[in-house]
Amino acid sequence: MSDNVLTSFSGNFDQYPFCVKLGQDEYKIGEGKPEFVVNFKKPVSMHSLITSTSLALGEAYMNGDLEIEGDLYHALNHFLG
């Protein structure tokens, strides 16, 4: 997933501020102090994210390809609520 696609997709969830890490790059989404950090250890396909965000993020988390720094339940509610 390219950086532009990632920030564009993440921008759909800018109600609460958070950070996205992808490799050495970090992107702030939303305004204010970030409430949590989504750390992608490996890229997730854009097709998977668009088709089923909850499934794509859940699988990435269970596979260890994605980590949440901060309140996991708040982050999940943010993306899935």
CYANA upper distance limits for C-alpha pairs under 8 A (distance plus 0.5 A):
  1 MET  CA      5 VAL  CA      7.00
  1 MET  CA      6 LEU  CA      7.00
  1 MET  CA     43 PRO  CA      6.14
  1 MET  CA     44 VAL  CA      6.93
  1 MET  CA     45 SER  CA      6.40
  1 MET  CA     46 MET  CA      6.87
  2 SER  CA      6 LEU  CA      6.68
  3 ASP  CA      7 THR  CA      6.69
  4 ASN  CA      8 SER  CA      6.49
  5 VAL  CA      9 PHE  CA      6.51
  5 VAL  CA     46 MET  CA      8.18
  6 LEU  CA     10 SER  CA      6.50
  7 THR  CA     11 GLY  CA      6.42
  7 THR  CA     27 TYR  CA      7.66
  7 THR  CA     29 ILE  CA      8.14
  8 SER  CA     12 ASN  CA      7.68
  9 PHE  CA     13 PHE  CA      8.37
 10 SER  CA     14 ASP  CA      7.64
 10 SER  CA     29 ILE  CA      7.40
 11 GLY  CA     29 ILE  CA      6.69
 11 GLY  CA     30 GLY  CA      7.86
 13 PHE  CA     29 ILE  CA      8.44
 13 PHE  CA     78 HIS  CA      7.88
 13 PHE  CA     79 PHE  CA      7.35
 14 ASP  CA     18 PHE  CA      8.30
 14 ASP  CA     29 ILE  CA      6.27
 14 ASP  CA     30 GLY  CA      5.01
 14 ASP  CA     31 GLU  CA      8.31
 15 GLN  CA     30 GLY  CA      7.06
 16 TYR  CA     30 GLY  CA      6.63
 16 TYR  CA     31 GLU  CA      7.99
 16 TYR  CA     34 PRO  CA      8.15
 16 TYR  CA     35 GLU  CA      7.71
 16 TYR  CA     78 HIS  CA      8.14
 17 PRO  CA     28 LYS  CA      7.71
 17 PRO  CA     29 ILE  CA      5.95
 17 PRO  CA     30 GLY  CA      4.75
 17 PRO  CA     31 GLU  CA      5.99
 17 PRO  CA     32 GLY  CA      6.44
 17 PRO  CA     33 LYS  CA      6.81
 17 PRO  CA     34 PRO  CA      5.09
 17 PRO  CA     35 GLU  CA      6.46
 17 PRO  CA     36 PHE  CA      8.36
 18 PHE  CA     28 LYS  CA      6.48
 18 PHE  CA     29 ILE  CA      5.86
 18 PHE  CA     30 GLY  CA      7.19
 18 PHE  CA     33 LYS  CA      8.03
 18 PHE  CA     34 PRO  CA      4.56
 18 PHE  CA     35 GLU  CA      5.80
 18 PHE  CA     36 PHE  CA      5.66
 18 PHE  CA     37 VAL  CA      6.24
 18 PHE  CA     38 VAL  CA      8.15
 19 CYS  CA     26 GLU  CA      7.19
 19 CYS  CA     27 TYR  CA      5.99
 19 CYS  CA     28 LYS  CA      4.95
 19 CYS  CA     29 ILE  CA      6.35
 19 CYS  CA     34 PRO  CA      6.56
 19 CYS  CA     36 PHE  CA      7.00
 19 CYS  CA     37 VAL  CA      5.13
 19 CYS  CA     38 VAL  CA      6.67
 20 VAL  CA     26 GLU  CA      6.12
 20 VAL  CA     27 TYR  CA      5.63
 20 VAL  CA     28 LYS  CA      6.97
 20 VAL  CA     29 ILE  CA      8.00
 20 VAL  CA     37 VAL  CA      6.24
 20 VAL  CA     38 VAL  CA      5.28
 20 VAL  CA     39 ASN  CA      6.36
 20 VAL  CA     40 PHE  CA      7.99
 21 LYS  CA     25 ASP  CA      6.24
 21 LYS  CA     26 GLU  CA      4.89
 21 LYS  CA     27 TYR  CA      6.92
 21 LYS  CA     37 VAL  CA      7.72
 21 LYS  CA     38 VAL  CA      6.65
 21 LYS  CA     39 ASN  CA      5.08
 21 LYS  CA     40 PHE  CA      6.44
 22 LEU  CA     26 GLU  CA      6.89
 22 LEU  CA     39 ASN  CA      6.80
 22 LEU  CA     40 PHE  CA      5.66
 22 LEU  CA     41 LYS  CA      7.24
 22 LEU  CA     42 LYS  CA      8.18
 22 LEU  CA     43 PRO  CA      8.07
 23 GLY  CA     40 PHE  CA      7.77
 23 GLY  CA     41 LYS  CA      7.28
 28 LYS  CA     34 PRO  CA      7.82
 29 ILE  CA     34 PRO  CA      8.38
 35 GLU  CA     70 GLY  CA      7.70
 36 PHE  CA     68 ILE  CA      7.53
 36 PHE  CA     69 GLU  CA      6.21
 36 PHE  CA     70 GLY  CA      5.33
 36 PHE  CA     71 ASP  CA      7.14
 36 PHE  CA     75 ALA  CA      7.24
 37 VAL  CA     68 ILE  CA      6.20
 37 VAL  CA     69 GLU  CA      5.41
 37 VAL  CA     70 GLY  CA      7.11
 38 VAL  CA     66 LEU  CA      7.49
 38 VAL  CA     67 GLU  CA      6.53
 38 VAL  CA     68 ILE  CA      5.39
 38 VAL  CA     69 GLU  CA      7.04
 39 ASN  CA     66 LEU  CA      6.04
 39 ASN  CA     67 GLU  CA      5.52
 39 ASN  CA     68 ILE  CA      6.65
 39 ASN  CA     69 GLU  CA      7.93
 40 PHE  CA     44 VAL  CA      8.42
 40 PHE  CA     65 ASP  CA      6.47
 40 PHE  CA     66 LEU  CA      5.00
 40 PHE  CA     67 GLU  CA      7.05
 41 LYS  CA     64 GLY  CA      7.98
 41 LYS  CA     65 ASP  CA      5.21
 41 LYS  CA     66 LEU  CA      6.02
 41 LYS  CA     67 GLU  CA      7.98
 42 LYS  CA     65 ASP  CA      5.62
 42 LYS  CA     66 LEU  CA      7.63
 43 PRO  CA     65 ASP  CA      8.19
 44 VAL  CA     48 SER  CA      7.65
 44 VAL  CA     49 LEU  CA      7.76
 44 VAL  CA     56 ALA  CA      7.72
 44 VAL  CA     60 ALA  CA      7.72
 45 SER  CA     49 LEU  CA      6.96
 46 MET  CA     50 ILE  CA      6.60
 47 HIS  CA     51 THR  CA      6.44
 48 SER  CA     52 SER  CA      6.42
 48 SER  CA     53 THR  CA      7.31
 48 SER  CA     55 LEU  CA      8.38
 48 SER  CA     56 ALA  CA      6.02
 49 LEU  CA     53 THR  CA      4.88
 49 LEU  CA     54 SER  CA      8.31
 49 LEU  CA     55 LEU  CA      8.48
 49 LEU  CA     56 ALA  CA      6.08
 49 LEU  CA     57 LEU  CA      7.93
 52 SER  CA     56 ALA  CA      6.58
 53 THR  CA     57 LEU  CA      6.52
 53 THR  CA     79 PHE  CA      8.40
 53 THR  CA     80 LEU  CA      8.40
 54 SER  CA     58 GLY  CA      6.34
 54 SER  CA     79 PHE  CA      8.06
 54 SER  CA     80 LEU  CA      6.83
 55 LEU  CA     59 GLU  CA      6.47
 56 ALA  CA     60 ALA  CA      6.65
 57 LEU  CA     61 TYR  CA      6.55
 57 LEU  CA     66 LEU  CA      8.03
 58 GLY  CA     62 MET  CA      6.65
 59 GLU  CA     63 ASN  CA      6.51
 60 ALA  CA     64 GLY  CA      6.69
 60 ALA  CA     65 ASP  CA      5.35
 60 ALA  CA     66 LEU  CA      5.82
 61 TYR  CA     65 ASP  CA      6.31
 61 TYR  CA     66 LEU  CA      5.18
 61 TYR  CA     67 GLU  CA      6.72
 62 MET  CA     66 LEU  CA      8.48
 68 ILE  CA     72 LEU  CA      6.56
 68 ILE  CA     75 ALA  CA      8.03
 70 GLY  CA     75 ALA  CA      8.50
 71 ASP  CA     75 ALA  CA      6.85
 72 LEU  CA     76 LEU  CA      6.62
 73 TYR  CA     77 ASN  CA      6.54
 74 HIS  CA     78 HIS  CA      6.60
 75 ALA  CA     79 PHE  CA      6.96
 76 LEU  CA     80 LEU  CA      6.24
 76 LEU  CA     81 GLY  CA      7.84
 77 ASN  CA     81 GLY  CA      5.00
